[in-house]
Every structure is written in structure tokens, then in C-alpha cells.
Amino acid sequence: MDYPAYVAALKAMADENRLKIIALLSQGTLCGCDILTHFSFTQPTLSHHMKVLADAGIVTSYKAGKWTHYTLSQSFAAAFFQQTTTLLSSDETCVCEFAPAPVKAGE
């Protein structure tokens, strides 16, 4: 598991508005103007949220005229789902091998 990338994604999603944006984009590509209709913040605030999500690889975008259209990255969604499943599973895969070795008394 790529822990640094996973943590970056969690940090990017650790905002109620960004989670709502992800939920909207899970239904398909949306123009920034359409996303804004679901929130009471301004376009610059939306741009900030979208930059955080894009920098984490969660969304992709393209320009059409003066508006930007956003799409949830399907490769991100699949990888994040798999990593979360692995992290929370109780199968034979154990991350304990990554834990530091215990310190013996007197060392």
C-alpha cells in the first residue's frame, strides 16, 4: 500500500464540502457552475476545493469556455476502494510487518 498517497487522499477528503463534491462527481462530470448550485460558497472557494482534490489525484478537469468541468478519477476511486478494503480487512495480510521491532529491555 502506498501510505503517503493514501494519507494525502484522506487529508484532501477531510472536509465536508469536498466529500459532498466527490459525491456529486460520483454521478458524472459536472461543470463548476453546476457544482456551485449545491453550495453557498463562491467560485474562488470552489476553485480552492477543486485544486486540493486535483492535487490529490481525486478529480481531473478540462476547460470548456470560461468554465472548468470536473470528473471523479475512476482510477483513484478503484485504488482508494481497494486500499481501504485491504486496510480494514481481517484476512491473512497483516501490516504488522511494517511496525518497528519492539525494543528489548536494556537496549
N, C-alpha and C positions, 0 to 999 in steps of 0.2 A: 504494500500500500504506500502511496506517495503522501506521507503525513503532512509535509509542508503545504502541498497543493490542497489537500483536504481541509486543513485548518484555514487556509486563505478563503476557500469557498464558504466555510461555516461563518467566518468573520463577515464576509460580504452579505450573507443571508441573515445576519444577526440584527435585522432591522425590520420592523413590522411592515413598513411601506414597501421595502424591497421584496419581502415574501409575498405580498399582495401582487406586486408587479410580476413576479415569477408565476404565480397562479394564473394571472391574466394571459401571460405569454404561453402557458401550457396549452391554451386553446388555439393558438396560432399566432402568426405575425401580426403586429399592430404598429400603427403609426404613433409617434409620440403624442400627437394631438388626441388620439383615441385613448391612450393611457391616461392622459391628463383629466379626461372627463370623470374618472373614477376617484380622483383625489382633490383635495382642496389646497394643494401647493402649486407653486409657479413653475414655468417651463425651465428656468435655471436650476431649480431644485430637482426636477425630473432629470435634467442632464447630469447632475451630480450623481444621483442614484444609478443612472444607467452606466455611467463611467465606472463606478465601483463594480457593478455586475459584469461589465465587459472586461475590465481588468482581471477579474477572477475567472474569465472564460465561461461565464454562465450564459451570457447573451451575445449574439452577433448583431450587426446592424448594417444598413445601407441607406444612402441618401436618395431621395426622390423629391426633386424640387427643393423647397425650403424645409421640408420635414425629414426626419430620420425614422426609418422603420426598424423595428426590433423583433428578433426571433430568439426563442429559447434554444440554446445549443443542445441538439439531441445527443451529441457525443458526450457532452458534460452530464446531461441527465442520466444517461445509461451508466457512465462511470461512477457518478455520485451514488446512484442507487446500488450498484454492485459493491462499492466500498462501504456503504452504510450497512448493507446486508452482512458483509464479511465482518465488519467491526462488531455488530450486535449478535452474531451467530454463536451458537454453542457447539459447533462442530469440532472436529479434530484440529483445526487450525488455531493455533494459540499465538498471541503476540508476546507472550511472556519471554520468548527468546530475545526480545528487544530490550527487556528490562536490564538495568545494570546488575551485575552479580552482587549478591549480598556481601557486606564487609564482615570478615571474621573477627572475632574478639581478639584484641591485642594487635591488630594491624593498623 
